[in-house]
Amino acid sequence: MSKCLRTSNLPSKRALLAICTCSVIALLFAGCGNNNQQTGSPAPPSPGNKSVTVPPLPPGFPTPVVSGNVPVTIPLPNTNLTPEQARPFFDAFSWESFIALNWPSAAAQRGTPSQPNSPDTFLKAGNGYQTVWGSYRDAMDLYDSGSQRPPEWNSPSTSLVCKDVAANTKVFEMVAKGSTVLDDINQAFSYPLIDQFKNYAMFEVRFNETQYDFIRGQNGQESTYLYLLKNLINPIQMPAGGSSSGEGSTMLKAAWREMTSTDDQSRYYVITAQVYDPMSKQCSQKQMGLVGFHIVRKLKEFPEWIWSTFEQVDNVQRGHDAKPTTPISFNNGTANPQTQGGWANRPPSKSPNLQPLDQRVPVQVTRNNPIPTTPQGASTIDVNNIYQKVLAGTVWQYYELVFTQWPSDPGSFKLMENGGIYPQGSGAAFPQNGVTNTVMETYFQSQNDAAGAGGNSCMNCHYKADSTDYSWSLKRRAH
């Protein structure tokens, strides 16, 4: 007898889905939509997707949709799936969130996709355009305004250190921001990352309008200003998305590296940005390529959030279709130096004690936690292959989903201060451990290295910030 998807009543009296155990692997696609599909047969076109070429799909797998509308539900085909069997459907949700967030942004409208129902808008966008998520406000806007109110959502962005730059130009500051914990160069709770060209990787955190406005609060009601520490006395819950409530709260983190003359920029999403160097105290224009991307989305059925992490395929090895001359960004292509826990040559200190170029040693990075290979035929690797083919001809074909992590029993959430213990208190996270990104958790890929930071998975680490609804930036940067 199998245990099935059940509903649980939380104090909020909202029914939450929880994926439990099922005994037969064949149930993975049994009773699914598209039952007429056979392995190797082409999938039928989906509405609004006429210009999209879809490769053969496993039976029951949801047809990939290229859309600027973020998905707000998980396309589970039935209620009798184990977490492993449900993985391809959560992975599809991750990929379609990735596509929608990287959709071209409408001019002068933060967070709004341009022609979201036209796949060609995305498939023929080229490179360097403004993405939807790139128009979101960043963490500095919320937490570095001092005694002043953070700027309104649609107001222009300005830089504190790079003067005379166009409004809304992306600026990397390469320096810790006053007394705050996060900055553009250190990984969270950790050290900088130096690529094979001896350049520092850069990082940024951004929020969609729902989450930004929730933390910013309502004008004239100071008790709702959650960026003020005094208003975080009680645990909070950020707005959740769903079929009737829209996107819900979304928080993002991105990793970038400086492009060089050796790089094939057609394999990266590349932007022109201003980079402030604290040693020269000068800003300079650089081409920056996206190498890592976290997507964290809160849905009503999954209030512990759904965690998706992507990488550019050349981060630690040469990706598919790479030429022999394609450089690997964070690995020298040999086994020397040998890595332990996925890294070697970690920089000796954290910023702002940055090293001059001639003193820097590239960090040797390897993948300590493999991209999932299960369930057979519909693993994360298989899902990547499907979406990369759908996105052929775009820079996005050179990105891959590394992991999706989600609460498999979302009704079991329990605050740590009330006795909650990971993973069950965190909604029975699946997978429990080993959910890491090589360029965003480089030094926390092993459980041993991550022990002091809350564990080597997104939901483990962020469970330590459960009172601020899994948001470390809010917990540590509210002032």
Secondary structure, 3 states (H helix, E strand, C coil): CCCCCEEEECCCCCEEEECCCCCCHHHHCCCCCCCCCCCCCCCCCCCCCCCCCCCCCCCCCCCCCCCCCCCCCCCCCCCCCCHHHHHHHHHHHHHHHHHHHCCEECCCCCCCECCCCCHHHHHCCCCCCCECHHHCEEHHHHHCCCCCCCCCCCCCCCCCCCCCCCCCCCEECCCECCCCCCECCECCCCCECECCCCCECEEEEEECHHHHHHHHCCCCCHHHCCCCHHHCCCCCCCCCEECCCECCCEEEEEEEEECCCCCCHHHCCEEEEEEEECCCCEEEEEEEEEEEEEEEEEECCEEEEEEEEEEECCCCCCCCCCCCCCCCCCCCCCCCCCCECCEECCCCCCCCCCCCHHHCCCCEECCCCCCCCCCCCCCHHHHHHHHHHHCCCCHHHHEEEEEEEEECCHHHCCCHHHCCCCCHHHCCEECCCCCCCCCCCHHHCCHHHHHHHCCCCHHHHHHCCHHHCCCHHHHHHCC
